[in-house]
Amino acid sequence: MYVCNLNPQVPETVGYSVADHVRALQRHGLTPDVVLYDSDSAGLATADAVSEELGELVSTRAVPGLLAAQSATAHDPALLGAALAELLAHASTGVVLPTAL
């Protein structure tokens, strides 16, 4: 599982889409089964666009509002934890979750 950054790592990932992050991981020999990303983050495409761009390469999960209220760069730990727990709870059952919450 890969949790996509909320903001770019300047200068390394400025302008990266969710798919660009996955491709960067692949260049290092890693392909996540699931990509979790904040659908509200600036510069990220809609859940449908991300799914279309990545095709069947990986499963994607869009979660709105993961940015912590008191931070411009950090995930909200409770919301991120809940999203991860939901994904992990379904992982062993083989249930395919929709791409967006």
Legacy VTK file of the C-alpha trace (Angstrom):
# vtk DataFile Version 3.0
C-alpha trace
ASCII
DATASET POLYDATA
POINTS 101 float
0.000 0.000 0.000
1.207 3.483 -0.846
-0.167 6.637 0.783
0.378 9.482 -1.661
1.942 12.716 -0.406
-0.411 15.616 0.223
2.125 18.085 -1.138
5.112 17.750 -3.444
8.597 17.144 -2.149
10.294 20.197 -3.671
11.968 19.882 -6.140
11.695 16.114 -6.597
7.957 15.596 -7.100
6.621 19.023 -8.090
3.891 18.514 -10.686
3.544 14.771 -10.034
0.145 13.159 -10.465
-0.896 10.116 -8.454
0.124 7.965 -11.433
3.512 9.717 -11.608
4.139 8.721 -7.983
3.303 5.095 -8.802
5.596 5.138 -11.845
8.427 6.541 -9.698
7.960 3.650 -7.278
8.017 1.196 -10.194
11.330 2.596 -11.394
12.678 1.429 -8.037
11.134 -2.023 -8.397
8.044 -1.381 -6.257
4.417 -1.636 -7.358
1.854 -1.125 -4.603
-1.342 -3.161 -4.602
-3.331 -0.146 -3.417
-2.733 3.599 -3.653
-4.491 5.810 -1.108
-4.657 9.522 -1.852
-6.482 12.659 -0.720
-8.957 13.624 -3.418
-8.997 17.204 -2.108
-5.251 17.783 -2.490
-4.253 20.441 -4.990
-3.158 19.120 -8.338
-4.673 15.674 -7.982
-7.154 14.450 -10.565
-10.582 13.013 -9.875
-10.880 9.413 -8.709
-12.138 8.382 -12.166
-9.210 10.089 -13.903
-6.677 8.446 -11.580
-8.258 5.019 -12.089
-8.272 5.541 -15.848
-4.631 6.658 -15.931
-3.419 3.725 -13.845
-5.706 1.215 -15.540
-5.541 -2.182 -13.916
-1.984 -1.653 -12.698
-3.024 -0.878 -9.129
-6.199 -0.359 -7.156
-6.763 3.240 -6.085
-8.719 4.704 -3.204
-9.604 8.400 -3.019
-10.364 9.819 0.417
-11.416 13.459 0.787
-10.209 15.681 3.603
-7.094 13.851 4.791
-5.223 17.109 5.416
-4.909 17.850 9.135
-6.731 21.037 10.152
-3.716 22.404 12.024
-1.206 21.649 9.256
-0.663 22.597 5.652
1.376 19.475 4.938
0.400 16.587 7.241
-2.286 13.932 7.040
-4.921 13.954 9.769
-3.839 10.903 11.801
-7.369 9.852 12.803
-8.779 10.117 9.271
-5.770 8.419 7.690
-5.904 5.673 10.317
-9.603 5.104 9.663
-9.036 4.905 5.897
-6.155 2.446 6.355
-8.172 0.343 8.811
-11.053 0.130 6.331
-8.727 -0.980 3.545
-7.023 -3.564 5.743
-10.342 -4.903 7.019
-11.438 -5.594 3.450
-8.059 -6.864 2.224
-8.453 -10.340 3.687
-11.997 -10.744 2.366
-11.132 -9.967 -1.236
-13.929 -7.395 -1.373
-13.159 -4.712 -3.921
-13.924 -1.281 -2.526
-15.073 1.608 -4.705
-12.339 4.023 -5.747
-13.750 6.849 -3.626
-15.213 7.124 -0.155
LINES 1 102
101 0 1 2 3 4 5 6 7 8 9 10 11 12 13 14 15 16 17 18 19 20 21 22 23 24 25 26 27 28 29 30 31 32 33 34 35 36 37 38 39 40 41 42 43 44 45 46 47 48 49 50 51 52 53 54 55 56 57 58 59 60 61 62 63 64 65 66 67 68 69 70 71 72 73 74 75 76 77 78 79 80 81 82 83 84 85 86 87 88 89 90 91 92 93 94 95 96 97 98 99 100
